Amino acid sequence: MPDKSPNIILIITHDTGRWHGCYGTDLPTPSIDAVAAAGARMDRYFCTYPMCSPSRASILTGKYPHTHGLMALQHVPHDMVLDTSITLPKCLAGAGYSTHLFGFQHEHKDARELGYETVVRSFGPKWTDIDRAANVAPAVEWFLRSRPDGPFFASVGFFETHRPFDEPCYTPADPDAVRLPGWLEDTPHNRLEMAQLHGLARAADEAVGRIDRALHDSGLADNTIFIITTDHGMHFRRAKATLYDAGIATGLIIRWPERISPGTVCDAMLSNIDLMPTLLEAVGLETPEGVQGESFLAALTGADFQGRSEIFAEQTYRMQYDPMRCIRTDTFKLIRNFDPDAIRPLIPEQVRDERNWVAERKATWELYDLQTDPQEQRNLAGLREFTEVESSLRGRLEAWMRETDDPILNGPISKWVRAPMAQVSGE
């Protein structure tokens, strides 16, 4: 490891997708946009799983969920437990880094099992008060202004932009003025919720700004890799908990002074399992055996880089069993629904109320042409003119599942203890 090993700050928001101004939305996020302007923005970065715990675990382990073992939300009673033998904080700690968690994590009941030496959380009277950005940022500011000795890794987790959107501590935008993504139906209800989400996103952006100012004031900015990302798409219908791009497309912004040229835009297709090996290579460490991600450091530093020809994503459980797998290329997306009649929530904001769960029939196979139908509205599976494309993608998807020993190939994954919905919180 070279002298003056760079510090790493990893900020993870909740349920945000690519909803930042620098990704072309109408949401003002000046602090996040400034980080992107001073570093790199990944334009085709995808998560492995459109739910919190499994996707975040992929970031920490560099592995697909069915490999690291967490195929459901970790706080819901079940017997799926993340394999914590190899995690990013543990790898960095072994190389002399101090490791710190500020705010939200969703990968393990005990954050220290993930490799964090210090854990600083914020709580309130309701579960929705946990780790709000305005409460997390001051702890990170204090840490940075204390000028920690030696290299450090700090994971910073914000509750925002998770539901509920209507909390009084946020100021919404004007519902008539917001711009909705193309996959979301333009209704007064959706406009209101999007306007409310703007308030949460602004709070997260303000917290990023506070942390970034403290980093510069401490004199540590020039030797710090500063990262902003999220776990999966926004919590709207056809986004979170789906394998459509609205569910798996995520933002990734990285600033590293003197190593990443300002204004870099990376259009290579990437998976969030690739972030861990990238950071390890950046600090001069080898990628551990068993990690499935691949470093994209070359793409950040201006060297030749091809990126992935395909990415894979999966879901096994949301609140109920809803198994699906997908392959995405530059031009097509193929989804396999292993339980087409799975029970799914009808109304996203009422996901914890069983009365709003219904049997929603899906096709076993879904095929979308991403060039002509980027919102994935027209299922082409089974159409004669797309037989060759569908057959090829089916073969590639099955090959990936076999190569990674996906247990879904052996039948339903039943490691689940059903809990009454009244006992479930924080989806």
Secondary structure by P-SEA (a helix, b strand, c coil): cccccbbbbbbbbccccccccccccccccaaaaaaaaabbbbcbbbbcccccaaaaaaaacccccccccccccccccccccccccccaaaaaaaabbbbbbccccccccccccccccbbbbbbcccccccccaaaaaaaaaaaaaacccccbbbbbbbcccccccccccbbbcccccccccccccccaaaaaaaaaaaaaaaaaaaaaaaaaaaaaaaccccccbbbbbbccccccccccccccccccbbbbbbbbcccccccccccccccccaaaaaaaaaaccccccccccccccccccccccccccbbbbbbccccccccccccccccbbbbbbcccccccccccccccccccccbbbbbcbbbbcccccccccccccccccaaaaaaaaaaaaaaaaaaaccccccccccccccccccccccc
